[in-house]
Amino acid sequence: MESIDLKVQVVESSFIAPSEPTPSKGLWLSSLDILLVNIGHTPTIYLYSSNDVAAADFFDVGRLKKAMAKALVPFYPLAGRLGNNSDNGRTEISCNGEGALFVVAHADGDLTIDDIKKLKPSPELRRLFIPLIEPSSIIMAIQVTSLKCGGVVLGTAIHHAAADASSAFHFFQTWSAFCKHGDRAAVAVELPCHDRTLLRARSPPTVHPDALLTLLPRLTLSDPEGSLATEVFTISSDQLASLKHLCGGASTFCAVSALLWQCACVARRLPPDSQVRMLFPADLRRRMRPPLPSHYFGNAVFRLCATGRAGDIGTVALGSVAARIKGAIDRMDDELVRSAIDYYEYETAEVNKRRTPTGTLPQTDLNITSWLGRSQYDADFGWGTPQFMSRADSDRGGFVHLINDEGGGTATGDVRVLVTVGAENIKELGRLLYAKL
């Protein structure tokens, strides 16, 4: 585990409740939400620099709390607690207004914003900058850590059963807008849609026979045979342009994923006849008929997969691999979405029996989650946009995250690739990746 020469002291811990009365009820969760109950909280960090900021109240805690209380009015489930329906035992969010955990901390040490940018996601990074969440039923926790250099690390954790990435970033946009603009932000705030029954299973649930060819029903995780290693690879905008051209004009996601999948197959030295899978969460908001509201709040993603033989994926032209991934995406229509929801409805009774899904995927699988094109860099609380945003921890083998790399609010076009795989494969994976760029 990475050792970080820094000590963080918590100076205040409180709960921030909505500033106005909000609905008091149990919020029904769809099967796509319940599927993620045991995933827990998603830990992220945002880095803000005080350089060139004239305001004397840089990241003023009182101002942040007041703005959060306002933002929690439309986003009231985040102030609730995860629980079970008393009648049927189904997992739900108890919208009780108990509040989100808000922690204030100071860091003792000389680490700067630039130093923290270079740190890899790790349990140590999470321990320093993400609040300890007790009880685990708390939906959202925030930690504001002041650095000696004058910068701030904003650590966030939202329970995955409550929100996917799009929904989480929508909240941070809203919270930061209230902090920056005060009550004037209320006019511009796009309200979230909390009607999760839009993703209710059909009666009776019906899974189309072809759905399981593209839909991945369940992840298979096991204890790693050896140690895991996490690395961050950066693909520059120039390299990305060349890669997309090489892939016949494929999207950034398809081009980068094709490169990673091919390199992983080779680096892992898989037998040519092995059946390999590239797994990825796909957003269904625009795939349903009618489409979901654009600001549907909850989990509107499920995992698809592209498949092939290791020998084929590792040796064919990258454009062919990218086309295979695009083919899986193109098969995501309304019927596939409905079949996925129905399939996972069968699964809900088993979810709470499973242990937390830590460990590693089989060597034949690679899961790639994309935050490309998301609005995470819009979180300007009044003191500038974040210089950097990342996951704080990555503890499951075979998992990859794609994140836009932006600094000071100016897009560079670079892509950061956060990879966690077996330690014996990580160097070869990096060598192959850069050799093909």
Beta strands, then each sheet from edge to edge (+ up, - down):
strand 1: 7-16
strand 2: 25-28
strand 3: 41-48
strand 4: 81-84
strand 5: 91-95
strand 6: 100-108
strand 7: 140-146
strand 8: 152-159
strand 9: 228-235
strand 10: 275-283
strand 11: 301-309
strand 12: 359-360
strand 13: 365-370
strand 14: 388-391
strand 15: 396-397
strand 16: 399-407
strand 17: 410-422
sheet 1: 1+ 6- 7- 8+ 3- 14+
sheet 2: 2+ 5- 4+
sheet 3: 9+ 17- 16+ 13+ 10+ 11-
sheet 4: 12+ 15+
end
